[in-house]
Amino acid sequence: MSARRFALGCALAGACTGIQPVLEDMPEVVAEDDDVPGDRSLHGRSLQLAAVTDSWVNLTVLADGMIAVHGPGVLALAPAGSGQLETKRAWLREWPQWPGTIGGRWPDDVFVTAQWALTRTGVEFAVWRHGWRGWVRWKVPLAPLRFDFYSDYAVGPDGAILGLRGFEGPGPGEDADVLRAMQAADPDLRTTIDVLDGGPPPPWPPLPPGREAVQLATFADGTLVVLRRESSLLRWSPGAGEWVELPALPKHAPGVNGGESAVMVGRDPARLYVHRCVEKDRPVLDRLTTGAWRPVALPGGGCVRSLAEAPDGTLWLVNDRGLYRRAPGSDSARWEEVPLAPVDAPGKPVATLDGTPVPPQGPEPVTPRQVLALDRGEVWVVAGLGSGDGESSRAVVLTNRTVLAPLVLRSAGGAQGG
């Protein structure tokens, strides 16, 4: 449907909500088709409201560039490059109640790791795979107890879907390094990276004994980098027979409240970024270059909630104070704040029967939580909606693509698990 026919239908039905610009005033866009062509730059375009949800959500880029918006009772997808965000009831059939990491290629090779059960020894995780019957529990091949899930997913340079084996532990009374001891006694328990969509065995070996692997990054030259708990990093290069440990991150005095886990970001294995909080509200960002970690200046604010690197090297960052971007260049370059205007989101209830507060009418403030930076200047943002007093889980999804009408995503009931 063309934009003109869509607008005419809305005018006749009186049922469409206006799209809110959430940065500076948005220039008029005349679109004959459903979106901006996939090869046109989106640099400088304003963010628009793409979706509003009544639960927290995350953004993930799937294989072939498809964008997934996912959370409890929510799954929406947008095609790579251009096109509208959409959802279908069938996509949520047997969707797990507490979804976490998702990855793969839609619709047949998509996997999601979710919380499955809460026991006296901790949280148990499991994997679901999407198929014609909906989401089905999927057994990790030959996985022993406590290894039956993937902690992260990635796409290899050849398009293969990869899964990084996770580990449930340590449990109560166990040493923090229990996994290393288990792997030293039984080499078959070493962490592996599996190919999930068929094909020949992978050329990389299992990881050496060590802590749980939590994050996997793949690069165009075939390099793999794994981040382990306690912030150690390992790299495998094509043709190598073993993994190489990268230089240790700079040490910082631990704070009285402990530190948050490290997060790895980057599009070049020779230019990796790792952000962490070495103590409460004390953020640190380091960049790996020429074999050494160098500190990167950060904008004022608390811990980094989200960091993304665009293909042109632009950095996007979310912290407790807002959304920022930094042009490619020196590590001491200035961060530019990107203010988000209040949003008048559609789909607000006018009354509640369970005693929860009714959202105020009119525009509401937004608090950024996550940012994605893609090719051609394309940007996606998840932001909390409302005053941020902790009583509301509502969120909005923003993008600088052309949006014909925002989705209202209601959490679906009857999800499995948890």
C-alpha positions as CSV (number, residue, x, y, z in Angstrom):
1,M,0.0,0.0,0.0
2,S,1.3,3.4,-0.9
3,A,1.7,6.1,1.8
4,R,-1.0,8.2,0.0
5,R,-3.6,5.4,0.0
6,F,-2.8,4.6,3.6
7,A,-3.3,8.3,4.6
8,L,-6.6,8.5,2.7
9,G,-7.8,5.3,4.4
10,C,-6.9,6.8,7.8
11,A,-8.7,10.0,7.1
12,L,-11.9,8.2,6.1
13,A,-11.8,5.9,9.1
14,G,-10.6,8.5,11.6
15,A,-8.6,5.8,13.2
16,C,-4.9,6.6,12.8
17,T,-2.7,8.3,15.4
18,G,-0.2,10.9,14.2
19,I,3.4,10.0,14.3
20,Q,5.5,11.9,16.8
21,P,8.9,13.3,15.9
22,V,11.1,12.9,19.0
23,L,14.2,14.9,18.1
24,E,14.2,18.2,16.2
25,D,11.2,19.1,14.0
26,M,11.0,16.4,11.3
27,P,11.0,17.6,7.7
28,E,8.1,16.7,5.6
29,V,8.6,13.3,3.9
30,V,6.7,12.5,0.7
31,A,6.7,8.7,0.2
32,E,5.2,6.9,-2.8
33,D,6.2,3.5,-1.3
34,D,6.1,2.0,2.1
35,D,9.5,3.3,3.1
36,V,12.8,5.0,2.1
37,P,14.6,2.9,-0.4
38,G,17.2,0.6,1.2
39,D,20.2,2.3,-0.4
40,R,19.3,5.9,0.7
41,S,21.2,7.5,3.6
42,L,19.3,8.0,6.8
43,H,21.9,10.3,8.3
44,G,20.3,13.4,9.9
45,R,16.8,12.0,9.9
46,S,14.7,12.4,13.0
47,L,13.7,9.5,15.2
48,Q,10.0,8.5,14.9
49,L,7.8,6.4,17.1
50,A,7.7,2.9,15.7
51,A,6.1,1.0,18.6
52,V,4.8,1.2,22.1
53,T,4.7,-1.7,24.5
54,D,3.3,-2.5,28.0
55,S,6.5,-4.5,28.9
56,W,10.2,-4.1,28.7
57,V,11.7,-5.1,25.3
58,N,15.2,-5.5,23.7
59,L,16.4,-4.9,20.1
60,T,18.5,-7.6,18.3
61,V,19.8,-7.7,14.7
62,L,19.1,-11.2,13.2
63,A,20.9,-12.8,10.3
64,D,20.4,-10.9,7.0
65,G,19.9,-7.7,9.0
66,M,16.3,-8.2,10.2
67,I,15.4,-6.2,13.3
68,A,13.7,-8.1,16.2
69,V,11.9,-6.3,19.0
70,H,11.4,-8.9,21.7
71,G,10.3,-9.2,25.4
72,P,7.7,-10.9,27.6
73,G,4.7,-11.6,25.3
74,V,6.2,-9.4,22.5
75,L,7.9,-10.3,19.2
76,A,7.9,-7.8,16.3
77,L,10.1,-7.8,13.2
78,A,11.3,-5.3,10.6
79,P,13.1,-6.3,7.4
80,A,16.6,-5.2,6.8
81,G,17.3,-1.7,5.4
82,S,13.7,-0.5,4.9
83,G,10.1,-1.5,5.7
84,Q,7.7,-1.4,8.6
85,L,7.8,-3.1,12.0
86,E,5.1,-5.7,12.2
87,T,3.9,-8.5,14.5
88,K,1.6,-11.5,14.1
89,R,-0.2,-13.6,16.6
90,A,1.2,-16.8,15.1
91,W,4.8,-15.6,15.9
92,L,4.0,-15.8,19.6
93,R,2.7,-19.4,19.7
94,E,4.5,-21.0,22.6
95,W,6.8,-18.0,23.0
96,P,8.7,-18.4,26.3
97,Q,7.5,-16.2,29.2
98,W,10.9,-14.7,30.0
99,P,12.9,-14.5,26.8
100,G,16.5,-13.4,26.8
101,T,19.1,-13.7,24.0
102,I,17.8,-14.3,20.5
103,G,19.6,-15.0,17.3
104,G,19.4,-16.8,13.9
105,R,17.7,-16.4,10.6
106,W,13.9,-15.9,10.4
107,P,11.7,-18.0,10.2
108,D,13.2,-21.5,10.4
109,D,16.6,-21.0,12.1
110,V,15.8,-18.6,14.9
111,F,16.7,-19.6,18.5
112,V,15.9,-17.9,21.8
113,T,17.4,-18.6,25.3
114,A,14.9,-18.0,28.1
115,Q,14.6,-18.5,31.8
116,W,12.9,-21.9,32.2
117,A,12.7,-22.5,36.0
118,L,13.8,-21.0,39.3
119,T,15.2,-23.6,41.7
120,R,16.9,-23.5,45.0
121,T,20.2,-23.7,43.1
122,G,19.5,-20.8,40.9
123,V,17.9,-19.9,37.5
124,E,17.7,-22.6,34.9
125,F,17.8,-21.7,31.2
126,A,16.6,-23.5,28.1
127,V,16.5,-22.9,24.3
128,W,13.5,-22.7,22.0
129,R,13.5,-22.9,18.2
130,H,10.9,-21.4,15.9
131,G,9.1,-23.8,13.5
132,W,5.7,-24.3,11.8
133,R,4.1,-25.2,15.2
134,G,5.5,-22.2,16.9
135,W,8.3,-22.1,19.5
136,V,9.5,-25.6,20.6
137,R,11.9,-26.6,23.3
138,W,15.2,-27.4,21.6
139,K,17.8,-29.8,23.0
140,V,21.4,-28.6,22.7
141,P,23.1,-31.6,21.0
142,L,25.0,-33.9,23.4
143,A,24.9,-31.2,26.1
144,P,25.3,-32.5,29.7
145,L,23.4,-31.1,32.6
146,R,24.0,-27.3,33.3
147,F,25.3,-26.9,29.7
148,D,21.9,-27.2,27.9
149,F,21.6,-23.6,26.6
150,Y,23.3,-20.9,24.6
151,S,24.5,-17.7,26.3
152,D,24.8,-15.8,23.0
153,Y,24.2,-16.2,19.2
154,A,26.1,-14.7,16.2
155,V,26.3,-15.0,12.5
156,G,29.6,-16.2,10.8
157,P,31.0,-14.5,7.8
158,D,29.7,-17.3,5.7
159,G,26.2,-16.7,7.1
160,A,26.2,-19.7,9.4
161,I,24.2,-19.4,12.7
162,L,26.5,-19.8,15.7
163,G,25.6,-20.6,19.3
164,L,27.9,-20.0,22.3
165,R,27.5,-22.7,25.0
166,G,26.5,-21.4,28.4
167,F,26.9,-22.8,31.9
168,E,24.6,-22.7,34.8
169,G,26.8,-22.1,37.8
170,P,28.4,-21.8,40.2
171,G,25.7,-23.0,42.6
172,P,25.4,-22.5,46.3
173,G,28.5,-23.6,48.1
174,E,30.5,-24.1,44.8
175,D,33.7,-22.3,44.1
176,A,33.5,-19.4,41.6
177,D,35.9,-21.3,39.4
178,V,34.0,-24.6,39.4
179,L,33.8,-24.7,35.6
180,R,37.5,-24.5,35.1
181,A,38.0,-27.5,37.5
182,M,35.2,-29.5,35.7
183,Q,36.8,-28.9,32.3
184,A,40.3,-29.8,33.5
185,A,39.0,-33.1,34.7
186,D,36.8,-33.8,31.6
187,P,37.9,-32.1,28.4
188,D,34.5,-32.9,26.8
189,L,33.0,-30.1,29.1
190,R,35.1,-27.4,27.4
191,T,32.9,-24.5,26.1
192,T,32.1,-24.9,22.4
193,I,30.7,-22.7,19.7
194,D,28.2,-24.7,17.7
195,V,26.9,-24.3,14.1
196,L,23.2,-24.4,14.5
197,D,21.9,-24.5,10.8
198,G,23.8,-27.6,9.5
199,G,27.0,-27.8,7.5
200,P,30.5,-29.2,8.2
201,P,32.1,-29.2,11.6
202,P,33.5,-25.8,12.6
203,P,37.3,-25.2,12.1
204,W,37.7,-23.6,15.6
205,P,38.5,-25.8,18.6
206,P,36.7,-25.7,22.0
207,L,37.7,-22.9,24.3
208,P,40.5,-23.6,26.9
209,P,39.3,-24.3,30.5
210,G,38.1,-21.1,32.2
211,R,35.1,-19.2,33.4
212,E,31.7,-19.1,31.7
213,A,31.5,-17.6,28.2
214,V,28.9,-14.9,28.0
215,Q,29.3,-13.0,24.7
216,L,30.4,-13.9,21.2
217,A,31.4,-11.5,18.4
218,T,32.1,-12.5,14.8
219,F,33.9,-10.4,12.1
220,A,34.1,-10.2,8.3
221,D,37.6,-11.7,8.2
222,G,36.4,-14.9,10.0
223,T,37.8,-13.9,13.4
224,L,35.8,-14.9,16.6
225,V,36.1,-13.2,19.9
226,V,34.6,-14.5,23.2
227,L,34.1,-12.6,26.4
228,R,34.2,-14.6,29.6
229,R,32.9,-13.8,33.0
230,E,35.3,-11.7,35.0
231,S,36.1,-9.8,31.7
232,S,38.7,-12.0,30.0
233,L,38.7,-12.2,26.2
234,L,39.8,-14.9,23.8
235,R,40.3,-14.6,20.0
236,W,40.4,-17.2,17.3
237,S,41.8,-16.3,13.9
238,P,41.1,-18.4,10.7
239,G,43.6,-21.1,10.3
240,A,44.7,-21.1,13.9
241,G,44.8,-24.2,16.0
242,E,44.0,-22.6,19.3
243,W,42.5,-19.6,21.0
244,V,44.7,-16.7,22.0
245,E,44.0,-14.7,25.2
246,L,43.8,-10.9,24.5
247,P,45.6,-8.5,26.8
248,A,43.9,-8.2,30.2
249,L,41.7,-5.2,30.8
250,P,43.1,-2.4,33.0
251,K,42.7,-3.1,36.7
252,H,40.6,-0.8,38.8
253,A,40.1,-0.7,42.5
254,P,36.8,-2.5,43.2
255,G,34.1,-0.4,44.9
256,V,32.2,-1.3,48.0
257,N,29.1,-2.2,45.9
258,G,31.0,-4.4,43.4
259,G,31.1,-3.9,39.7
260,E,28.8,-4.7,36.7
261,S,29.7,-7.3,34.1
262,A,31.7,-6.1,31.1
263,V,30.1,-5.8,27.6
264,M,32.0,-6.1,24.3
265,V,31.2,-3.9,21.3
266,G,32.9,-3.5,17.9
267,R,33.0,-4.1,14.2
268,D,36.8,-4.7,13.8
269,P,38.7,-7.3,15.9
270,A,41.6,-4.8,16.0
271,R,39.4,-2.1,17.4
272,L,37.2,-3.6,20.2
273,Y,35.4,-1.6,22.9
274,V,34.6,-2.9,26.3
275,H,32.5,-1.0,28.8
276,R,31.9,-1.8,32.5
277,C,31.3,-0.3,35.8
278,V,34.2,-1.0,38.1
279,E,32.0,0.1,41.0
280,K,28.5,1.6,41.4
281,D,28.1,4.6,39.1
282,R,31.7,4.5,38.0
283,P,31.8,3.7,34.3
284,V,34.9,2.8,32.3
285,L,35.2,2.4,28.5
286,D,38.4,0.9,27.0
287,R,39.4,0.4,23.4
288,L,41.8,-2.3,22.1
289,T,44.3,-0.9,19.6
290,T,47.8,-2.1,18.6
291,G,47.6,-4.8,21.2
292,A,46.8,-2.6,24.2
293,W,43.8,-1.2,26.0
294,R,43.4,2.6,26.0
295,P,40.8,4.6,28.0
296,V,38.1,6.4,26.1
297,A,36.5,9.5,27.5
298,L,32.9,9.2,28.5
299,P,30.1,11.7,28.9
300,G,28.9,12.6,32.3
301,G,26.5,10.2,33.9
302,G,26.3,6.8,35.6
303,C,27.0,3.3,34.2
304,V,26.8,2.8,30.4
305,R,23.5,1.0,29.7
306,S,24.1,0.5,26.0
307,L,26.9,1.1,23.5
308,A,26.8,0.7,19.7
309,E,29.3,1.3,16.9
310,A,28.0,2.2,13.4
311,P,29.8,0.9,10.4
312,D,31.4,4.4,9.8
313,G,32.9,4.3,13.3
314,T,30.3,6.6,15.0
315,L,29.6,5.6,18.6
316,W,26.2,5.8,20.2
317,L,25.8,5.5,24.0
318,V,23.1,5.4,26.6
319,N,23.7,6.1,30.2
320,D,21.6,7.3,33.2
321,R,21.5,10.9,31.7
322,G,20.4,10.2,28.2
323,L,21.5,9.3,24.6
324,Y,24.8,10.5,23.2
325,R,26.8,10.1,20.0
326,R,30.4,10.7,19.1
327,A,31.9,11.1,15.6
328,P,34.8,8.9,14.5
329,G,38.2,10.2,15.5
330,S,40.1,10.7,18.7
331,D,39.2,8.8,21.9
332,S,39.0,12.1,23.6
333,A,36.5,13.5,21.1
334,R,33.5,15.3,22.5
335,W,30.2,13.4,23.0
336,E,27.1,15.1,21.7
337,E,23.9,14.7,23.6
338,V,20.9,13.7,21.6
339,P,17.8,14.9,23.4
340,L,14.6,13.0,23.2
341,A,11.3,15.0,23.3
342,P,8.3,13.7,25.2
343,V,6.1,11.2,23.2
344,D,2.3,11.1,23.0
345,A,2.1,7.3,22.6
346,P,-1.1,5.7,21.3
347,G,-2.9,2.8,23.0
348,K,-3.1,4.3,26.6
349,P,-5.7,2.8,28.9
350,V,-8.4,5.2,30.1
351,A,-9.0,3.1,33.2
352,T,-7.5,0.1,35.0
353,L,-9.3,-2.6,37.1
354,D,-6.2,-3.9,39.0
355,G,-5.4,-0.7,40.8
356,T,-2.3,0.2,38.6
357,P,-1.9,3.9,37.8
358,V,-3.5,5.2,34.6
359,P,-0.9,6.8,32.3
360,P,-1.4,10.6,32.0
361,Q,-2.9,11.9,28.9
362,G,-0.7,13.9,26.5
363,P,3.0,13.6,25.8
364,E,5.2,11.7,28.4
365,P,9.0,11.8,29.0
366,V,11.1,9.0,27.6
367,T,14.3,7.5,29.1
368,P,16.6,5.7,26.7
369,R,17.6,2.1,27.5
370,Q,19.2,0.7,24.4
371,V,20.6,1.8,21.1
372,L,21.4,0.1,17.8
373,A,23.5,1.8,15.1
374,L,23.4,0.2,11.6
375,D,24.5,1.0,8.0
376,R,23.4,4.2,6.2
377,G,23.0,6.0,9.5
378,E,20.0,3.9,10.6
379,V,19.4,4.1,14.3
380,W,17.0,2.2,16.6
381,V,16.3,3.1,20.3
382,V,14.3,1.5,23.1
383,A,13.2,4.0,25.8
384,G,11.2,3.7,28.9
385,L,7.9,5.6,28.8
386,G,6.7,7.8,31.7
387,S,8.2,9.5,34.7
388,G,10.6,6.7,35.4
389,D,9.4,6.3,39.0
390,G,9.6,2.5,38.6
391,E,5.9,1.8,38.6
392,S,5.5,1.5,34.8
393,S,7.1,-1.1,32.5
394,R,5.9,0.6,29.3
395,A,8.4,1.3,26.6
396,V,8.7,2.8,23.2
397,V,10.7,1.9,20.1
398,L,12.1,4.7,18.1
399,T,13.8,4.7,14.6
400,N,14.8,7.1,11.9
401,R,13.2,5.0,9.3
402,T,10.0,6.3,7.8
403,V,7.1,5.1,10.0
404,L,3.6,5.0,8.6
405,A,1.9,4.3,11.9
406,P,3.3,3.0,15.2
407,L,2.5,-0.5,16.5
408,V,0.8,-0.9,19.8
409,L,2.3,-4.2,21.2
410,R,0.3,-5.8,24.0
411,S,2.0,-8.6,26.0
412,A,0.4,-11.9,24.9
413,G,-0.9,-14.2,27.7
414,G,-0.5,-17.9,27.9
415,A,3.3,-18.0,27.3
416,Q,5.2,-21.1,28.2
417,G,7.9,-21.4,30.9
418,G,8.8,-19.5,34.1
